[in-house]
Amino acid sequence: TVDTETSRSLVTRFIDVVLDGHDLEALAVMASPDVLVHPTAMPCEASFFSVEGAGRWLKAGWRAFADLAIVDYATVAHGDIVAVRWTARGTSTGDFLMLPPTGEVVEFTGVSMYRVEAGEIAEIWDTRNTLGIIQQLKPDLVPAGQHH
């Protein structure tokens, strides 16, 4: 069995160091060599396997939002599973789903689940408010009377 607080501590470090610090070397230390990432934000996003694959997934987000950071989060943990409800913010500096950068700050929310095994992150499920991001990058896509 995996200790709940050990799992929560690992995921918290992952958020602080890898996600906020954009540190791929720390990813290699904290994640299993066989880590599996399931980005469920868009049906077209495939799963990513291995530390290298997880790094490609993270770098795509960092290219779109160079200063991307988790600005607020809360965790719920039990054993080897940690759920995180988060808010992220970053400046649009690169293409995001074929939309050009705007130079504007974008803020969005999401939920991620982490599975810990042998002291490493073994699996990540990630869901974000992709429609909210698109609406901030291309506001004319928002239907009349709708606000993000």
Accessible surface in RSA format (square Angstrom, percent):
REM  Atomic radii and reference values for relative SASA: ProtOr
REM  Chains: A
REM  Algorithm: Lee & Richards
REM  Probe-radius: 1.40
REM  Slices: 20
REM RES _ NUM      All-atoms   Total-Side   Main-Chain    Non-polar    All polar
REM                ABS   REL    ABS   REL    ABS   REL    ABS   REL    ABS   REL
RES THR A   1   193.32 137.5 112.53 114.1  80.79 192.5  92.80 124.6 100.52 152.0
RES VAL A   2    47.24  31.1  33.38  30.2  13.86  33.4  37.30  32.4   9.94  27.0
RES ASP A   3    86.25  60.4  72.44  72.1  13.80  32.6  35.29  83.1  50.96  50.8
RES THR A   4    37.78  26.9  35.33  35.8   2.45   5.8  21.25  28.5  16.53  25.0
RES GLU A   5   101.45  58.2  98.33  74.4   3.12   7.4  62.06 120.0  39.39  32.2
RES THR A   6    74.69  53.1  68.48  69.4   6.21  14.8  51.27  68.9  23.42  35.4
RES SER A   7     0.00   0.0   0.00   0.0   0.00   0.0   0.00   0.0   0.00   0.0
RES ARG A   8    65.15  27.4  65.15  33.2   0.00   0.0  28.25  38.6  36.90  22.4
RES SER A   9    57.03  48.2  49.50  66.1   7.52  17.3  30.55  65.1  26.48  37.1
RES LEU A  10     7.35   4.1   7.27   5.2   0.08   0.2   7.27   5.1   0.08   0.2
RES VAL A  11     0.00   0.0   0.00   0.0   0.00   0.0   0.00   0.0   0.00   0.0
RES THR A  12    40.05  28.5  40.05  40.6   0.00   0.0  34.11  45.8   5.94   9.0
RES ARG A  13   115.42  48.5 115.13  58.7   0.29   0.7  55.84  76.3  59.58  36.1
RES PHE A  14     1.48   0.7   1.48   0.9   0.00   0.0   1.48   0.9   0.00   0.0
RES ILE A  15     2.56   1.5   2.56   1.9   0.00   0.0   2.56   1.8   0.00   0.0
RES ASP A  16    72.00  50.4  59.64  59.4  12.36  29.2  22.89  53.9  49.11  49.0
RES VAL A  17    55.61  36.6  52.05  47.1   3.56   8.6  55.40  48.1   0.21   0.6
RES VAL A  18     0.00   0.0   0.00   0.0   0.00   0.0   0.00   0.0   0.00   0.0
RES LEU A  19    28.79  16.0  26.42  18.9   2.37   6.0  26.54  18.6   2.26   6.1
RES ASP A  20    50.79  35.6  31.07  30.9  19.72  46.6  15.03  35.4  35.77  35.7
RES GLY A  21    49.28  60.8   0.00   N/A  49.28  60.8  27.32  75.0  21.96  49.2
RES HIS A  22    53.33  29.1  34.75  24.2  18.58  47.5  20.53  21.2  32.79  38.2
RES ASP A  23    52.08  36.5  46.88  46.7   5.20  12.3  14.06  33.1  38.03  37.9
RES LEU A  24    55.96  31.2  48.07  34.4   7.89  19.8  48.33  33.9   7.62  20.5
RES GLU A  25   146.38  84.0 139.23 105.3   7.15  17.0  57.10 110.4  89.27  72.9
RES ALA A  26    14.63  13.5   9.00  13.9   5.63  12.8  14.12  19.9   0.51   1.4
RES LEU A  27     1.76   1.0   1.76   1.3   0.00   0.0   1.76   1.2   0.00   0.0
RES ALA A  28    57.97  53.3  39.15  60.4  18.81  42.8  39.30  55.3  18.67  49.5
RES VAL A  29   115.22  75.8  97.66  88.4  17.56  42.3 103.13  89.6  12.09  32.8
RES MET A  30    12.72   6.6  10.66   7.1   2.06   4.9  12.72  10.8   0.00   0.0
RES ALA A  31     0.74   0.7   0.20   0.3   0.54   1.2   0.20   0.3   0.54   1.4
RES SER A  32    17.42  14.7  17.42  23.3   0.00   0.0   4.51   9.6  12.91  18.1
RES PRO A  33    90.82  66.2  83.50  76.1   7.32  26.6  85.53  70.6   5.29  32.9
RES ASP A  34    90.78  63.6  82.56  82.2   8.22  19.4  18.60  43.8  72.18  72.0
RES VAL A  35     0.17   0.1   0.13   0.1   0.03   0.1   0.16   0.1   0.00   0.0
RES LEU A  36    54.91  30.6  54.91  39.3   0.00   0.0  54.91  38.6   0.00   0.0
RES VAL A  37     0.00   0.0   0.00   0.0   0.00   0.0   0.00   0.0   0.00   0.0
RES HIS A  38    36.37  19.9  35.16  24.4   1.21   3.1  26.07  26.9  10.29  12.0
RES PRO A  39     5.84   4.3   2.61   2.4   3.23  11.7   2.63   2.2   3.21  19.9
RES THR A  40    77.77  55.3  53.24  54.0  24.53  58.5  57.19  76.8  20.58  31.1
RES ALA A  41    18.47  17.0   0.73   1.1  17.74  40.4   1.69   2.4  16.78  44.5
RES MET A  42    52.31  27.1  50.27  33.3   2.04   4.8  39.70  33.8  12.61  16.7
RES PRO A  43   140.73 102.6 100.43  91.6  40.30 146.5 114.65  94.7  26.09 162.1
RES CYS A  44   100.75  76.2  63.91  71.3  36.84  86.6  51.39 130.2  49.36  53.2
RES GLU A  45    46.50  26.7  28.54  21.6  17.96  42.8  17.37  33.6  29.13  23.8
RES ALA A  46    70.00  64.4  57.05  88.0  12.95  29.5  66.89  94.2   3.11   8.2
RES SER A  47    62.59  52.9  37.20  49.6  25.39  58.5  18.66  39.7  43.93  61.5
RES PHE A  48    49.06  24.5  47.28  29.3   1.78   4.6  49.04  29.7   0.01   0.0
RES PHE A  49   121.57  60.8 111.53  69.1  10.04  26.1 111.53  67.6  10.04  28.7
RES SER A  50    28.55  24.1  28.53  38.1   0.02   0.0  21.10  44.9   7.45  10.4
RES VAL A  51    31.82  20.9  30.50  27.6   1.32   3.2  30.50  26.5   1.32   3.6
RES GLU A  52   128.27  73.6 115.03  87.0  13.24  31.5  49.52  95.8  78.75  64.3
RES GLY A  53     0.14   0.2   0.00   N/A   0.14   0.2   0.14   0.4   0.00   0.0
RES ALA A  54     0.75   0.7   0.75   1.2   0.00   0.0   0.75   1.1   0.00   0.0
RES GLY A  55     4.65   5.7   0.00   N/A   4.65   5.7   4.65  12.8   0.00   0.0
RES ARG A  56   119.40  50.1 115.17  58.7   4.23  10.1  59.79  81.7  59.61  36.1
RES TRP A  57    35.91  14.4  30.68  14.9   5.23  12.3  26.33  14.0   9.58  15.5
RES LEU A  58    12.60   7.0   9.36   6.7   3.25   8.2  12.05   8.5   0.55   1.5
RES LYS A  59    89.15  43.5  88.55  54.3   0.60   1.4  36.98  33.3  52.17  55.6
RES ALA A  60    47.21  43.4  40.41  62.4   6.80  15.5  41.26  58.1   5.95  15.8
RES GLY A  61    25.61  31.6   0.00   N/A  25.61  31.6  24.44  67.1   1.17   2.6
RES TRP A  62    29.47  11.8  25.49  12.3   3.98   9.3  21.76  11.6   7.71  12.5
RES ARG A  63   157.35  66.1 144.31  73.6  13.05  31.1  78.66 107.5  78.69  47.7
RES ALA A  64     2.10   1.9   2.10   3.2   0.00   0.0   2.10   3.0   0.00   0.0
RES PHE A  65     4.11   2.1   4.11   2.5   0.00   0.0   4.11   2.5   0.00   0.0
RES ALA A  66    57.43  52.8  43.83  67.6  13.60  30.9  45.14  63.6  12.29  32.5
RES ASP A  67    83.35  58.4  65.47  65.2  17.87  42.3  44.18 104.0  39.16  39.1
RES LEU A  68    28.93  16.1  28.08  20.1   0.85   2.1  28.08  19.7   0.85   2.3
RES ALA A  69    29.77  27.4  28.64  44.2   1.13   2.6  29.77  41.9   0.00   0.0
RES ILE A  70    25.76  14.7  14.41  10.7  11.35  27.4  14.41  10.4  11.35  30.8
RES VAL A  71    64.45  42.4  28.76  26.0  35.69  86.0  35.41  30.8  29.04  78.8
RES ASP A  72    95.00  66.5  89.81  89.4   5.19  12.3  20.81  49.0  74.19  74.0
RES TYR A  73    68.65  32.1  43.22  24.6  25.43  66.2  35.60  26.8  33.05  40.7
RES ALA A  74    63.68  58.6  55.66  85.9   8.02  18.2  61.54  86.7   2.14   5.7
RES THR A  75    31.76  22.6  11.10  11.2  20.66  49.2   2.31   3.1  29.45  44.5
RES VAL A  76   110.99  73.0 107.25  97.1   3.75   9.0 109.06  94.8   1.93   5.2
RES ALA A  77    16.47  15.1   0.00   0.0  16.47  37.5   1.11   1.6  15.36  40.7
RES HIS A  78   153.80  84.1 150.54 104.6   3.26   8.3 100.04 103.1  53.76  62.5
RES GLY A  79    17.69  21.8   0.00   N/A  17.69  21.8  17.31  47.5   0.38   0.8
RES ASP A  80    48.67  34.1  47.23  47.0   1.45   3.4   5.66  13.3  43.01  42.9
RES ILE A  81    51.54  29.3  50.92  37.9   0.62   1.5  50.92  36.7   0.62   1.7
RES VAL A  82     0.00   0.0   0.00   0.0   0.00   0.0   0.00   0.0   0.00   0.0
RES ALA A  83    26.50  24.4  25.34  39.1   1.16   2.6  25.61  36.1   0.89   2.3
RES VAL A  84     1.08   0.7   0.88   0.8   0.20   0.5   0.98   0.9   0.11   0.3
RES ARG A  85   127.40  53.5 122.96  62.7   4.44  10.6  54.19  74.1  73.21  44.4
RES TRP A  86    20.64   8.3  18.86   9.1   1.78   4.2  18.81  10.0   1.83   3.0
RES THR A  87    26.53  18.9  26.45  26.8   0.08   0.2   9.01  12.1  17.53  26.5
RES ALA A  88     1.31   1.2   1.31   2.0   0.00   0.0   1.31   1.8   0.00   0.0
RES ARG A  89   102.78  43.2 100.14  51.0   2.64   6.3  27.40  37.4  75.38  45.7
RES GLY A  90     2.21   2.7   0.00   N/A   2.21   2.7   2.21   6.1   0.00   0.0
RES THR A  91    31.10  22.1  31.06  31.5   0.04   0.1  22.01  29.6   9.10  13.8
RES SER A  92     1.40   1.2   0.63   0.8   0.78   1.8   0.00   0.0   1.40   2.0
RES THR A  93    69.49  49.4  39.97  40.5  29.52  70.4  43.77  58.8  25.72  38.9
RES GLY A  94    15.04  18.5   0.00   N/A  15.04  18.5  14.32  39.3   0.71   1.6
RES ASP A  95    97.51  68.3  76.84  76.5  20.67  48.9  22.85  53.8  74.66  74.5
RES PHE A  96    18.24   9.1  16.37  10.1   1.87   4.9  18.24  11.1   0.00   0.0
RES LEU A  97    64.86  36.1  39.60  28.3  25.27  63.5  46.90  32.9  17.96  48.3
RES MET A  98   183.29  94.9 153.57 101.6  29.72  70.8 118.21 100.5  65.08  86.2
RES LEU A  99    27.56  15.3  27.23  19.5   0.33   0.8  27.23  19.1   0.33   0.9
RES PRO A 100    86.56  63.1  84.75  77.3   1.80   6.6  84.98  70.2   1.58   9.8
RES PRO A 101    62.31  45.4  41.60  37.9  20.70  75.3  41.77  34.5  20.53 127.6
RES THR A 102    55.99  39.8  24.33  24.7  31.66  75.5  33.38  44.8  22.61  34.2
RES GLY A 103    51.12  63.0   0.00   N/A  51.12  63.0  27.59  75.7  23.52  52.7
RES GLU A 104   112.11  64.4 110.52  83.6   1.59   3.8  33.81  65.4  78.30  63.9
RES VAL A 105    88.82  58.4  67.26  60.9  21.56  52.0  67.26  58.4  21.56  58.5
RES VAL A 106     0.88   0.6   0.86   0.8   0.01   0.0   0.86   0.8   0.01   0.0
RES GLU A 107    75.67  43.4  67.14  50.8   8.53  20.3  21.70  42.0  53.97  44.1
RES PHE A 108    15.21   7.6   9.51   5.9   5.70  14.8  15.21   9.2   0.00   0.0
RES THR A 109    44.68  31.8  43.96  44.6   0.72   1.7  28.67  38.5  16.01  24.2
RES GLY A 110     6.62   8.2   0.00   N/A   6.62   8.2   6.62  18.2   0.00   0.0
RES VAL A 111    68.30  44.9  65.70  59.5   2.59   6.3  65.70  57.1   2.59   7.0
RES SER A 112     2.29   1.9   2.07   2.8   0.22   0.5   0.42   0.9   1.88   2.6
RES MET A 113    70.53  36.5  70.53  46.7   0.00   0.0  59.76  50.8  10.77  14.3
RES TYR A 114     6.98   3.3   6.98   4.0   0.00   0.0   0.00   0.0   6.98   8.6
RES ARG A 115    62.88  26.4  62.88  32.1   0.00   0.0  22.00  30.1  40.88  24.8
RES VAL A 116     2.13   1.4   0.93   0.8   1.20   2.9   0.93   0.8   1.20   3.3
RES GLU A 117    94.43  54.2  91.84  69.5   2.59   6.2  28.19  54.5  66.24  54.1
RES ALA A 118    92.99  85.5  50.18  77.4  42.81  97.4  70.77  99.7  22.22  58.9
RES GLY A 119    50.80  62.6   0.00   N/A  50.80  62.6  26.89  73.8  23.91  53.6
RES GLU A 120    51.48  29.6  51.48  38.9   0.00   0.0  10.38  20.1  41.11  33.6
RES ILE A 121     0.01   0.0   0.01   0.0   0.00   0.0   0.01   0.0   0.00   0.0
RES ALA A 122     9.39   8.6   5.77   8.9   3.62   8.2   5.92   8.3   3.48   9.2
RES GLU A 123    26.19  15.0  26.19  19.8   0.00   0.0   1.73   3.3  24.46  20.0
RES ILE A 124     2.13   1.2   2.13   1.6   0.00   0.0   2.13   1.5   0.00   0.0
RES TRP A 125    85.14  34.2  84.13  40.7   1.01   2.4  66.09  35.2  19.05  30.9
RES ASP A 126    15.24  10.7  15.11  15.0   0.14   0.3   0.07   0.2  15.17  15.1
RES THR A 127    66.23  47.1  66.23  67.1   0.00   0.0  48.68  65.4  17.55  26.5
RES ARG A 128    42.06  17.7  32.02  16.3  10.04  23.9   6.01   8.2  36.05  21.9
RES ASN A 129    70.70  48.8  61.48  59.4   9.22  22.2  18.33  44.1  52.37  50.6
RES THR A 130     7.39   5.3   5.06   5.1   2.33   5.6   5.06   6.8   2.33   3.5
RES LEU A 131   113.43  63.2 108.67  77.7   4.76  12.0 109.72  77.1   3.70  10.0
RES GLY A 132     3.82   4.7   0.00   N/A   3.82   4.7   3.38   9.3   0.43   1.0
RES ILE A 133     0.41   0.2   0.41   0.3   0.00   0.0   0.41   0.3   0.00   0.0
RES ILE A 134    30.16  17.2  30.16  22.5   0.00   0.0  30.16  21.7   0.00   0.0
RES GLN A 135    21.48  12.0  21.46  15.7   0.02   0.0   0.41   0.9  21.07  16.0
RES GLN A 136    40.68  22.7  23.25  17.0  17.43  41.5   9.59  20.4  31.09  23.6
RES LEU A 137    12.86   7.2   0.80   0.6  12.06  30.3   0.80   0.6  12.06  32.5
RES LYS A 138    80.75  39.4  78.86  48.4   1.89   4.5  40.36  36.3  40.38  43.0
RES PRO A 139    89.63  65.3  82.43  75.1   7.20  26.2  82.66  68.2   6.96  43.3
RES ASP A 140   110.58  77.5  73.42  73.1  37.16  87.9  49.94 117.5  60.64  60.5
RES LEU A 141    94.86  52.8  72.05  51.5  22.81  57.4  75.39  52.9  19.47  52.4
RES VAL A 142    29.37  19.3  13.94  12.6  15.43  37.2  13.95  12.1  15.42  41.8
RES PRO A 143    81.06  59.1  68.35  62.3  12.71  46.2  79.90  66.0   1.16   7.2
RES ALA A 144   107.42  98.8  69.39 107.1  38.03  86.5  81.10 114.2  26.32  69.7
RES GLY A 145    73.26  90.3   0.00   N/A  73.26  90.3  38.21 104.9  35.05  78.5
RES GLN A 146   105.55  59.0  95.96  70.1   9.59  22.8   8.95  19.0  96.60  73.3
RES HIS A 147   167.78  91.7 135.42  94.1  32.36  82.8  95.37  98.3  72.41  84.3
RES HIS A 148   136.79  74.8  74.00  51.4  62.79 160.6  72.22  74.4  64.56  75.1
END  Absolute sums over single chains surface
CHAIN  1 A     7842.2       6305.0       1537.2       4701.0       3141.2
END  Absolute sums over all chains
TOTAL          7842.2       6305.0       1537.2       4701.0       3141.2
